């Protein structure tokens, strides 16, 4: 009934919808033992229409009529052309409802950002502090385009690839993604370290971090690509990796053998792994550009690489798993070319070789040890969680093709409902938080963290509000390619296991969509809280908690899902509940860190950026440099250093600590100060830098704006 009311609100052709409902009710009255899907609720219309000749079919009576299979408890449609290609399409009602859900989610997210920005006085502040409007415009457009691409491309692939091809692609991704995503820590780590160096006035260290991240990332990518290529050449190994638990259904021509699945995905596998050297190097260069606010270059790279990815998929035919691999490879190649050229020009025009002198190399190795330690801990965080995703994916594959396809549909829909929108929040927090920590401006850091977390929580609530009322239509929309399995009685069990039947056994996709909303919201909060702890250099705590949650929580849940429940919903819950739990833990830890900062307690944030940055800060202080702003704000109690661990462990004196009160200009009187804090980072960074000779020369003309010293946005 909720769907029917929303259909009217969406100005749908109500007459056609009622005709479909009446036809469906007549069929259900004739065949009470059958249903189109699980959950008849008085508006049980036929979700898919089948064409006898293939291709798209407008809703109407000229389509193939349903036949009841009482043994399965669902309808199937004979005499279709599903073996030759697409043969079914979503009905108008479900398509409109799914589109309305997406519009409400995306529109609500954009409106929320605009309200916070305008209410916080962002427009006048932007005009005052941002003199590189072209660069920031490119960055905003590029970020929004990448968010859109992260939603649209999985949707196109989910709807246009056959079920087995999509499952094979997901299985390959389950093995490869933990490796590629595991190294995404390079971008986060480089961004935060360079931002902290900017805030602390140690811009020489930016070149050192760039060199370490780029060379190390490219080398690790080459090693990984060679290893994965060897695995791809061993067909039994590749078959086991991309077709876990694959089943051939007798009499169903839509299923293929495991060897055919391996052949289908081999090119995709190779294009993915040989994109790793580019992707890993891209992570370091992206972090460098973000940390030094060279946002015009990064925005241009994001736009061009995104256009390549979308064009390759849209223009070329046929739509295969291999084409999806080439789409990703072309995007990485375009990105690395643009970034490498622009960074080379920037370094050449700066005319500074301090990072590559003998003294610079010694600093590189001395500081690199600490950087690598942090990076290794960041790698443990991502790998622990990604291993949970991988194990869950292979568990779903072992439970059958229908369970596996439900899981791919749920994962494809997640970016639309909060996971992609949180990208902008991560950028804001990494850009501003690192600089604020480096400058020891802990008050504004806390304010920025609070606002970013509040926005992420609103995203989570918005996901629930836009998924639960539309869950039936969303299930048919995101799982639409499974409709081809309703083309024969032999294939019908797969369709019934995805969408359910009249017997109401198992958990259908439309019910699992509710879990997707909770998981997507949890991921949004988790990613923002993690970015805040990155800024605090709290890598040890995150690594320990990630491993503990995976061992204590994930492993028991996945064992229950595998051997007891055996449903896609239980597997999905086991995969993503750790994110929800860690979102809560990381948020509480971030609040505790902010409390200790304002109390003047020692912690990992005291490292400023790197050991090298601390050395530079110490030299400046010894020479009488103006580094007393933060010291005047906070009176560190040296007597507590012995009782407090360096990573910010609890001490008894913290219980009665009164945090430094927030001044009126940055108080919690309203949500306006956070916007000003975000937009005034360039002034903060420029004020905290040392002499111009210690500064990198940054772009100042056109997209690349160069100047002799300081930072410009």
ZIVEN-V378725 format. One record per run of one state. SS is the DSSP state (alpha for helix, beta for strand, coil for the rest). FROM is the first residue (numbers start at 1). TO is the last residue. If there is no record, write none. Layout:
ss->SS from->FROM to->TO
ss->SS from->FROM to->TO
//
This chain:
ss->coil from->1 to->1
ss->alpha from->2 to->9
ss->coil from->10 to->13
ss->alpha from->14 to->30
ss->coil from->31 to->34
ss->beta from->35 to->35
ss->coil from->36 to->47
ss->beta from->48 to->50
ss->coil from->51 to->66
ss->beta from->67 to->69
ss->coil from->70 to->73
ss->beta from->74 to->76
ss->coil from->77 to->87
ss->beta from->88 to->90
ss->coil from->91 to->91
ss->alpha from->92 to->119
ss->coil from->120 to->121
ss->alpha from->122 to->129
ss->coil from->130 to->132
ss->alpha from->133 to->160
ss->coil from->161 to->162
ss->alpha from->163 to->182
ss->coil from->183 to->184
ss->alpha from->185 to->200
ss->coil from->201 to->203
ss->alpha from->204 to->233
ss->coil from->234 to->234
ss->alpha from->235 to->242
ss->coil from->243 to->257
ss->alpha from->258 to->273
ss->coil from->274 to->275
ss->alpha from->276 to->291
ss->coil from->292 to->294
ss->alpha from->295 to->315
ss->coil from->316 to->320
ss->alpha from->321 to->350
ss->coil from->351 to->353
ss->alpha from->354 to->356
ss->coil from->357 to->357
ss->alpha from->358 to->398
ss->coil from->399 to->400
ss->alpha from->401 to->417
ss->coil from->418 to->421
ss->alpha from->422 to->438
ss->coil from->439 to->441
ss->alpha from->442 to->478
ss->coil from->479 to->479
ss->alpha from->480 to->487
ss->coil from->488 to->491
ss->alpha from->492 to->499
ss->coil from->500 to->508
ss->alpha from->509 to->535
ss->coil from->536 to->538
ss->alpha from->539 to->565
ss->coil from->566 to->567
ss->alpha from->568 to->598
ss->coil from->599 to->603
ss->alpha from->604 to->607
ss->coil from->608 to->610
ss->alpha from->611 to->622
ss->coil from->623 to->628
ss->alpha from->629 to->633
ss->coil from->634 to->637
ss->alpha from->638 to->640
ss->coil from->641 to->651
ss->alpha from->652 to->656
ss->coil from->657 to->663
ss->alpha from->664 to->666
ss->coil from->667 to->671
ss->alpha from->672 to->679
ss->coil from->680 to->680
ss->alpha from->681 to->688
ss->coil from->689 to->691
ss->alpha from->692 to->694
ss->coil from->695 to->697
ss->beta from->698 to->701
ss->coil from->702 to->703
ss->beta from->704 to->707
ss->coil from->708 to->713
//
